[in-house]
Amino acid sequence: MRIRIATDQPWDVAADVLVVPLLADPDWSGALGEVDRRAAGRIQAELAFGELQTKRYATALVPGGELRSPRVLAVGAGDAEALDRETVLHVGQSAERRLGGRPVRTLAVWLDPLAGALDGGATAAAELVARGVEEGSFEPAAIYRDAVEDAPPALEELVLVAVGGDAAGLAAAAERGRIIGEGANVARRLANRSANDVSPQVLADEARALAEAHGLSIDVVEPERARELGMGMFLAVGQGSANPPRMIVLRSGPEGGTDAQGRLLAMVGKGVCFDSGGISLKGADRMEEMKMDKTGACTVIAAIATVARLAPGTPLLAVAPAVENMPGPHSARPGDVVRALNGKTVDIINTDAEGRLILGDALTYAERLGATHLVDVATLTGIVARSLGELVTGAFATPQSWYADIDAAGARAGERFWQIPLVDDYLADMKSWYADLTNSGSSEGSLVKSGLFIREFTTRPWAHLDIGGTAYFRKARPWAARGASGVTHATLVELALGGAR
């Protein structure tokens, strides 16, 4: 998809479709009124009839009349005072998805209505809309099908219309957004692929292909070396499957290097390619979704590749412990005691609390590789979804200043987080008669306890992002297909780019 910046009036821009964002209580006295007049008043008419609304992501497609674009797609953006980066991103996504099944090759988006109300103006709007259109083009139904009737259009050109704008600056911002959007779609495609298609070895192969394409180094730790290193938790989860585990490590920049903030950031992602629960077997209801339990790993693998495209050579690590959690003759059993890479012993009470086990060893390994700051991403718990739903990611962090950096990166990315406290008093509930701690305790405060467990395997500034509710949608949204959402990819990219030179 090419991106072109047009500084002309929107009625002078030729495209298959012109997207017109509509804020609540629109002012028809200026350029918007002229667009509507040239469209034979159809936008106001659809509003008056109720076919179109200005609430967020409502859409209506009308003839273009005297406009150079033969069709106009009006997209509601809500109240101007409430317009934020997330909303602008979703406007771009919604526009692309609304045109599913249509033969659209050139799409123009008028930025001015958004730029006038958004902090960051036209530059921010250009980046977010371009990213949104790119992410909106993702169609998971096309992964295993030759054709999908209502798939979003494969655009040849996106025209961003900013009257009198700085074309060069807007083009650079839009290109940044497009690249971030492409990276999110890499993560989404990997996450959506089925368990019989993506084993731990296949995930390592996909990571290797991205490394070769973007100048990254890669190391894949196989079971024998993991055993020599002492990764007892990681191996315990993967030993029940016929597909052996892989600890995937991607590096950008030289060994020993630090970024402009003096950091070596490590992004760690849970990569359970299929989670049956192991011996603590899950129920059959929605078990097919457990192919998505690798989403954290897919996200960090895609994120380091995206950073390499935007800021090559930025010192950065991505660590993805990839396993299958399966019942079998060699599976870990409830009551097994294993020794973690950092030397602590863990009493495995529930084999379905496996994500925290592999993350613990991965975080310790990241520190051994030189990481000074850590953030892990995982579809870790169901309780986070019941608490925060599918639009807010739960977050733990220490120290608070590190969480502030991650929250700021999330704000730039247009993603929402809610910090959950680490209550040390709950650690007493995780004590074991036989080991230093258990991997699962009582249900009271279980979300907090999950974060406390992972913290036991870190000594550096660390954050845990629980995407158990936000990693994928069970039904389509106006801005997104059913399936993997790409959540936290952009946040990780923004966090890493904060240290780019």
C-alpha positions as CSV (number, residue, x, y, z in Angstrom):
1,M,0.0,0.0,0.0
2,R,1.5,3.3,-1.1
3,I,0.8,6.4,0.9
4,R,0.4,9.8,-0.6
5,I,-0.3,13.1,1.1
6,A,-2.7,15.6,-0.5
7,T,-2.7,19.1,0.7
8,D,-5.7,20.1,-1.5
9,Q,-9.3,20.5,-0.5
10,P,-11.0,17.1,0.0
11,W,-13.4,17.8,-2.9
12,D,-10.4,18.1,-5.3
13,V,-8.9,14.7,-4.3
14,A,-9.6,11.7,-6.7
15,A,-10.0,8.3,-5.1
16,D,-12.4,5.4,-5.2
17,V,-13.8,6.4,-1.8
18,L,-13.3,9.6,0.3
19,V,-13.6,9.0,4.1
20,V,-15.1,11.9,6.0
21,P,-14.8,11.6,9.8
22,L,-17.8,13.1,11.6
23,L,-17.6,14.5,15.1
24,A,-20.7,15.0,17.2
25,D,-22.5,18.3,16.5
26,P,-20.7,18.8,13.2
27,D,-20.2,22.4,11.9
28,W,-21.7,22.6,8.4
29,S,-20.7,26.2,7.8
30,G,-17.1,25.4,6.5
31,A,-15.3,22.8,4.5
32,L,-17.6,20.0,5.8
33,G,-20.6,21.8,4.5
34,E,-18.9,22.2,1.1
35,V,-18.1,18.5,1.0
36,D,-21.8,17.7,1.8
37,R,-23.1,20.3,-0.7
38,R,-21.0,18.7,-3.5
39,A,-22.3,15.3,-2.4
40,A,-25.8,16.5,-3.0
41,G,-26.5,16.9,0.7
42,R,-26.5,13.2,1.2
43,I,-24.4,13.2,4.4
44,Q,-26.8,15.5,6.3
45,A,-29.7,13.6,4.8
46,E,-28.4,10.3,6.1
47,L,-27.9,11.9,9.5
48,A,-31.4,13.3,9.5
49,F,-32.9,10.0,8.5
50,G,-31.0,8.1,11.2
51,E,-29.1,6.0,8.7
52,L,-25.9,7.6,9.9
53,Q,-24.9,8.7,13.4
54,T,-21.9,10.6,14.8
55,K,-21.4,8.1,17.6
56,R,-18.1,6.3,17.4
57,Y,-17.5,4.0,14.3
58,A,-21.0,4.3,12.9
59,T,-20.7,4.4,9.1
60,A,-22.7,5.3,6.0
61,L,-21.6,5.0,2.3
62,V,-23.2,7.6,0.0
63,P,-22.7,8.8,-3.6
64,G,-20.0,11.4,-4.1
65,G,-22.1,13.6,-6.4
66,E,-19.8,16.4,-7.7
67,L,-16.8,15.3,-5.7
68,R,-13.8,13.9,-7.6
69,S,-14.3,10.7,-5.5
70,P,-17.4,8.9,-6.6
71,R,-18.3,7.7,-3.1
72,V,-18.1,9.1,0.4
73,L,-17.8,7.0,3.5
74,A,-18.8,8.9,6.6
75,V,-17.4,7.5,9.9
76,G,-18.6,8.7,13.3
77,A,-15.8,9.8,15.7
78,G,-17.9,10.8,18.7
79,D,-17.5,13.9,20.8
80,A,-14.6,16.2,19.9
81,E,-13.7,16.7,23.6
82,A,-13.3,12.9,24.0
83,L,-11.3,12.3,20.8
84,D,-8.2,10.4,21.7
85,R,-5.5,8.4,19.9
86,E,-7.4,5.1,20.3
87,T,-10.5,6.5,18.7
88,V,-8.6,7.9,15.7
89,L,-6.9,4.5,15.2
90,H,-10.3,2.8,15.3
91,V,-11.7,5.3,12.8
92,G,-9.0,4.2,10.3
93,Q,-9.6,0.6,11.0
94,S,-13.4,1.0,10.8
95,A,-13.2,2.7,7.4
96,E,-11.2,-0.1,5.9
97,R,-13.3,-2.8,7.3
98,R,-16.6,-1.1,6.3
99,L,-15.5,-1.4,2.7
100,G,-15.1,-5.2,2.8
101,G,-16.0,-6.9,-0.4
102,R,-15.9,-3.6,-2.4
103,P,-13.5,-3.2,-5.4
104,V,-11.7,-0.2,-3.7
105,R,-8.1,0.4,-4.8
106,T,-7.6,4.0,-3.8
107,L,-8.8,5.3,-0.4
108,A,-8.7,8.9,0.7
109,V,-9.1,10.0,4.3
110,W,-9.7,13.6,5.2
111,L,-7.6,14.2,8.3
112,D,-8.6,17.8,9.1
113,P,-11.8,17.0,11.2
114,L,-9.7,14.7,13.4
115,A,-6.5,16.8,13.4
116,G,-8.4,19.8,14.8
117,A,-9.5,18.0,17.9
118,L,-6.6,15.6,18.5
119,D,-3.6,16.3,20.7
120,G,-0.7,16.1,18.2
121,G,-2.8,17.5,15.3
122,A,-2.4,16.4,11.7
123,T,0.9,14.5,12.4
124,A,-0.6,12.3,15.0
125,A,-3.8,11.8,12.9
126,A,-1.7,10.8,9.8
127,E,0.2,8.1,11.8
128,L,-2.8,6.7,13.5
129,V,-5.1,6.6,10.5
130,A,-2.4,5.0,8.3
131,R,-1.8,2.4,11.0
132,G,-5.5,1.9,11.4
133,V,-6.1,1.3,7.7
134,E,-3.2,-1.2,7.6
135,E,-4.5,-3.1,10.7
136,G,-8.1,-2.9,9.4
137,S,-7.0,-4.8,6.3
138,F,-6.1,-7.9,8.3
139,E,-8.6,-10.8,7.6
140,P,-7.9,-14.0,9.6
141,A,-10.4,-15.9,7.5
142,A,-7.9,-15.7,4.6
143,I,-5.2,-17.6,6.4
144,Y,-6.5,-21.0,5.4
145,R,-8.9,-20.0,2.5
146,D,-8.1,-19.2,-1.1
147,A,-10.7,-16.4,-1.1
148,V,-12.9,-14.5,1.4
149,E,-15.9,-12.8,-0.1
150,D,-16.2,-9.9,2.3
151,A,-12.5,-9.4,3.0
152,P,-11.3,-5.7,3.4
153,P,-10.0,-4.3,0.1
154,A,-6.3,-4.7,-0.8
155,L,-5.5,-1.0,-1.3
156,E,-3.0,0.1,-3.8
157,E,-2.9,3.7,-2.4
158,L,-3.9,5.5,0.7
159,V,-4.3,9.3,0.3
160,L,-4.2,11.3,3.4
161,V,-5.8,14.7,2.9
162,A,-4.6,17.6,5.1
163,V,-5.4,21.0,3.6
164,G,-2.2,23.1,3.6
165,G,-0.3,20.6,5.6
166,D,3.4,19.7,5.7
167,A,3.5,16.9,3.2
168,A,6.9,15.6,4.0
169,G,6.3,15.5,7.8
170,L,2.9,13.9,7.4
171,A,4.3,11.3,5.0
172,A,7.0,10.3,7.5
173,A,4.4,10.0,10.3
174,A,2.1,8.0,8.1
175,E,4.9,5.6,7.0
176,R,5.7,5.1,10.7
177,G,2.1,4.2,11.4
178,R,1.9,1.9,8.4
179,I,5.0,-0.1,9.5
180,I,3.7,-0.4,13.1
181,G,0.4,-1.7,11.6
182,E,2.2,-4.2,9.4
183,G,4.0,-5.5,12.5
184,A,0.7,-5.9,14.4
185,N,-0.6,-7.9,11.5
186,V,2.4,-10.2,11.6
187,A,1.7,-10.9,15.3
188,R,-2.0,-11.4,14.6
189,R,-1.4,-13.8,11.7
190,L,1.0,-15.9,13.8
191,A,-1.4,-15.9,16.8
192,N,-4.4,-17.0,14.7
193,R,-2.6,-19.9,13.1
194,S,-3.7,-23.3,14.3
195,A,-1.8,-25.6,16.7
196,N,-1.3,-28.3,14.0
197,D,0.3,-25.6,11.9
198,V,2.5,-23.7,14.5
199,S,4.4,-25.9,16.9
200,P,7.3,-24.5,19.0
201,Q,9.7,-25.4,16.2
202,V,7.6,-23.7,13.6
203,L,7.4,-20.6,15.8
204,A,11.2,-20.7,16.0
205,D,11.4,-21.0,12.2
206,E,9.1,-18.0,11.8
207,A,11.2,-16.0,14.2
208,R,14.3,-17.0,12.2
209,A,12.8,-15.8,9.0
210,L,12.0,-12.4,10.5
211,A,15.5,-12.2,12.0
212,E,17.1,-12.8,8.6
213,A,14.8,-10.3,6.9
214,H,15.5,-7.5,9.4
215,G,19.1,-8.0,10.5
216,L,18.5,-9.5,13.9
217,S,20.5,-12.3,15.6
218,I,18.7,-15.4,16.8
219,D,19.4,-18.2,19.2
220,V,17.1,-21.1,19.8
221,V,17.6,-23.0,23.1
222,E,16.6,-26.6,22.6
223,P,15.7,-29.0,25.5
224,E,19.2,-30.5,26.0
225,R,20.8,-27.0,26.5
226,A,17.8,-25.8,28.5
227,R,18.5,-28.8,30.8
228,E,22.2,-27.9,31.1
229,L,21.3,-24.3,31.9
230,G,18.8,-25.4,34.6
231,M,15.5,-24.2,33.1
232,G,13.4,-26.6,35.2
233,M,10.1,-24.8,35.0
234,F,10.3,-24.3,31.2
235,L,11.1,-27.9,30.6
236,A,8.4,-29.2,33.0
237,V,5.6,-27.5,31.0
238,G,6.9,-28.7,27.6
239,Q,7.8,-32.3,28.5
240,G,4.4,-33.8,28.0
241,S,4.2,-33.0,24.2
242,A,5.6,-34.8,21.3
243,N,6.6,-31.4,20.0
244,P,9.6,-30.3,22.2
245,P,9.9,-26.8,23.6
246,R,12.1,-24.0,22.2
247,M,13.4,-20.9,24.0
248,I,13.6,-18.4,21.2
249,V,15.9,-15.4,21.7
250,L,16.1,-12.5,19.2
251,R,18.6,-9.7,19.6
252,S,18.9,-6.3,18.0
253,G,22.2,-4.4,18.3
254,P,25.5,-5.7,19.6
255,E,25.9,-7.9,22.7
256,G,26.6,-5.6,25.6
257,G,25.0,-2.7,23.9
258,T,22.5,-0.3,25.6
259,D,20.1,2.1,24.1
260,A,20.0,5.9,24.3
261,Q,18.5,5.6,27.8
262,G,21.2,3.2,29.0
263,R,18.8,0.3,28.8
264,L,18.8,-3.1,27.4
265,L,15.1,-3.8,27.2
266,A,13.9,-7.3,27.1
267,M,10.4,-8.1,25.8
268,V,9.3,-11.6,27.0
269,G,6.2,-13.3,25.5
270,K,4.4,-16.4,26.6
271,G,4.4,-18.9,23.8
272,V,2.1,-21.8,24.6
273,C,1.4,-23.0,21.1
274,F,-1.5,-25.1,22.5
275,D,-2.7,-25.2,26.1
276,S,-4.8,-28.3,27.0
277,G,-4.1,-27.6,30.7
278,G,-1.8,-30.7,30.9
279,I,-2.8,-33.2,33.6
280,S,-5.0,-30.5,35.1
281,L,-7.1,-30.8,31.9
282,K,-9.3,-27.9,30.8
283,G,-12.9,-28.4,29.9
284,A,-13.9,-28.9,26.3
285,D,-15.8,-25.6,26.1
286,R,-13.8,-23.2,23.9
287,M,-10.6,-25.3,24.2
288,E,-10.0,-24.6,20.5
289,E,-9.1,-21.0,21.5
290,M,-6.1,-22.3,23.3
291,K,-4.1,-22.0,20.0
292,M,-4.1,-18.3,21.0
293,D,-2.1,-19.0,24.1
294,K,1.0,-18.2,22.1
295,T,-0.1,-14.6,21.4
296,G,2.5,-13.0,23.8
297,A,5.3,-14.7,22.0
298,C,4.0,-13.8,18.6
299,T,3.7,-10.2,19.8
300,V,7.3,-9.8,21.1
301,I,8.7,-11.5,18.0
302,A,6.8,-9.1,15.7
303,A,7.6,-6.1,17.9
304,I,11.4,-6.5,17.7
305,A,11.1,-6.9,13.9
306,T,9.1,-3.7,13.8
307,V,11.6,-1.8,15.9
308,A,14.4,-3.1,13.6
309,R,12.5,-1.6,10.6
310,L,12.0,1.8,12.3
311,A,15.3,2.1,14.2
312,P,17.8,-0.5,13.0
313,G,20.4,-1.5,15.5
314,T,18.6,-0.3,18.6
315,P,19.8,-2.6,21.4
316,L,16.8,-4.8,22.3
317,L,15.9,-8.4,23.2
318,A,12.9,-10.5,22.6
319,V,12.6,-13.8,24.5
320,A,9.8,-16.2,23.6
321,P,9.5,-19.5,25.6
322,A,7.6,-21.8,23.2
323,V,5.9,-25.0,24.5
324,E,2.9,-27.1,24.1
325,N,1.1,-28.0,27.4
326,M,-0.2,-31.4,26.8
327,P,-1.2,-34.5,28.9
328,G,1.1,-37.5,28.2
329,P,3.3,-40.1,29.8
330,H,6.0,-37.6,30.5
331,S,3.8,-34.7,31.6
332,A,4.5,-32.8,34.8
333,R,2.0,-33.8,37.5
334,P,0.4,-31.9,40.3
335,G,2.7,-32.2,43.2
336,D,5.9,-32.3,41.1
337,V,8.7,-30.1,42.5
338,V,11.0,-28.4,39.9
339,R,14.0,-26.1,40.2
340,A,13.8,-22.8,38.3
341,L,16.7,-21.3,36.4
342,N,17.3,-18.8,39.3
343,G,17.5,-21.7,41.8
344,K,14.2,-21.4,43.4
345,T,12.1,-24.5,43.8
346,V,8.4,-24.6,42.8
347,D,5.7,-27.0,43.8
348,I,3.4,-27.5,40.7
349,I,-0.1,-27.6,42.2
350,N,-1.9,-26.9,38.9
351,T,-0.4,-27.8,35.6
352,D,-2.8,-25.4,33.9
353,A,-1.0,-22.5,35.6
354,E,1.8,-23.1,33.2
355,G,2.4,-19.6,31.7
356,R,4.0,-18.2,34.8
357,L,6.4,-21.2,34.9
358,I,7.8,-20.6,31.4
359,L,7.9,-16.8,31.9
360,G,9.8,-17.2,35.1
361,D,12.7,-19.0,33.4
362,A,12.5,-16.7,30.4
363,L,12.8,-13.6,32.5
364,T,15.7,-15.0,34.5
365,Y,17.4,-15.9,31.2
366,A,16.8,-12.4,29.8
367,E,18.6,-11.0,32.8
368,R,21.5,-13.3,32.3
369,L,21.7,-12.0,28.7
370,G,22.2,-8.5,30.1
371,A,18.6,-7.1,30.2
372,T,18.3,-4.1,32.5
373,H,14.6,-3.6,32.0
374,L,11.9,-6.3,31.5
375,V,8.4,-6.4,30.2
376,D,6.4,-9.6,29.7
377,V,3.2,-10.1,27.7
378,A,1.0,-13.1,28.3
379,T,-2.5,-14.5,28.0
380,L,-2.0,-15.5,31.6
381,T,-5.4,-15.6,33.4
382,G,-9.1,-15.7,32.7
383,I,-9.8,-13.6,35.8
384,V,-8.3,-10.5,34.1
385,A,-10.9,-10.9,31.4
386,R,-13.7,-11.2,33.9
387,S,-12.3,-8.1,35.7
388,L,-11.4,-5.8,32.9
389,G,-13.1,-7.2,29.8
390,E,-11.6,-7.3,26.3
391,L,-10.6,-3.7,25.9
392,V,-8.3,-3.0,28.9
393,T,-5.1,-4.9,29.6
394,G,-4.1,-5.6,33.2
395,A,-0.7,-4.5,34.3
396,F,1.7,-5.2,37.1
397,A,5.0,-3.4,37.5
398,T,7.8,-2.5,39.9
399,P,9.2,0.2,40.4
400,Q,6.4,2.6,39.8
401,S,8.6,4.8,37.5
402,W,8.9,1.8,35.2
403,Y,5.2,1.4,35.0
404,A,4.9,5.1,34.2
405,D,7.2,4.6,31.2
406,I,5.0,1.7,29.9
407,D,1.8,3.6,30.6
408,A,3.1,6.5,28.6
409,A,4.1,4.2,25.7
410,G,0.6,2.8,25.8
411,A,-0.9,6.2,25.6
412,R,1.2,7.0,22.5
413,A,0.1,3.7,21.0
414,G,-3.6,4.3,21.7
415,E,-3.9,1.3,24.1
416,R,-5.5,1.0,27.5
417,F,-3.9,-0.4,30.7
418,W,-5.1,-0.7,34.3
419,Q,-2.5,-1.2,37.0
420,I,-3.1,-4.0,39.5
421,P,-1.3,-3.8,42.9
422,L,1.3,-6.3,44.0
423,V,0.2,-7.1,47.5
424,D,3.1,-8.7,49.3
425,D,0.8,-10.1,52.1
426,Y,-0.6,-12.5,49.5
427,L,2.7,-14.3,49.2
428,A,2.0,-16.2,52.3
429,D,-0.8,-18.1,50.4
430,M,1.8,-19.3,47.9
431,K,4.1,-21.1,50.3
432,S,4.7,-24.8,50.0
433,W,5.6,-27.5,52.5
434,Y,8.0,-28.9,49.9
435,A,9.4,-26.0,47.9
436,D,9.9,-22.2,48.0
437,L,6.5,-21.5,46.5
438,T,3.6,-23.0,44.7
439,N,2.5,-22.1,41.1
440,S,-1.1,-21.8,42.2
441,G,-2.9,-21.0,45.4
442,S,-6.4,-20.2,46.5
443,S,-8.8,-18.4,44.2
444,E,-9.0,-15.3,46.4
445,G,-6.8,-12.7,44.9
446,S,-5.6,-15.1,42.2
447,L,-4.9,-12.3,39.7
448,V,-2.6,-10.5,42.1
449,K,-0.9,-13.8,43.0
450,S,-0.1,-14.5,39.4
451,G,1.9,-11.2,39.2
452,L,3.6,-11.9,42.5
453,F,4.7,-15.3,41.3
454,I,6.3,-13.9,38.2
455,R,8.0,-11.2,40.2
456,E,9.9,-13.8,42.1
457,F,12.0,-14.4,39.0
458,T,13.1,-10.8,38.4
459,T,15.6,-8.5,39.9
460,R,15.4,-5.6,37.5
461,P,12.7,-3.1,36.7
462,W,9.9,-5.3,35.4
463,A,6.3,-5.2,34.1
464,H,3.8,-7.9,33.4
465,L,1.0,-7.2,30.9
466,D,-1.8,-9.8,31.2
467,I,-3.6,-9.9,27.8
468,G,-5.9,-12.8,28.9
469,G,-8.9,-10.6,28.0
470,T,-7.5,-8.4,25.3
471,A,-5.5,-10.8,23.1
472,Y,-8.3,-11.7,20.8
473,F,-12.0,-11.0,20.1
474,R,-14.6,-13.7,20.1
475,K,-16.8,-11.7,17.8
476,A,-16.0,-9.0,15.3
477,R,-15.9,-5.3,16.2
478,P,-16.5,-2.5,13.8
479,W,-12.7,-1.9,13.7
480,A,-11.5,-5.5,14.0
481,A,-12.1,-9.0,12.9
482,R,-12.8,-11.9,15.2
483,G,-9.5,-13.3,16.4
484,A,-6.1,-11.9,17.5
485,S,-6.2,-8.2,18.2
486,G,-2.5,-7.3,18.0
487,V,-2.8,-5.7,21.5
488,T,0.5,-4.4,23.1
489,H,2.5,-4.7,19.9
490,A,2.4,-0.9,19.4
491,T,3.0,-0.2,23.1
492,L,6.2,-2.4,23.0
493,V,7.4,-0.7,19.9
494,E,6.8,2.8,21.4
495,L,8.6,1.7,24.6
496,A,11.6,0.4,22.7
497,L,11.8,3.4,20.3
498,G,12.0,5.6,23.4
499,G,15.6,4.4,23.5
500,A,16.4,4.7,19.8
501,R,19.4,7.0,19.0
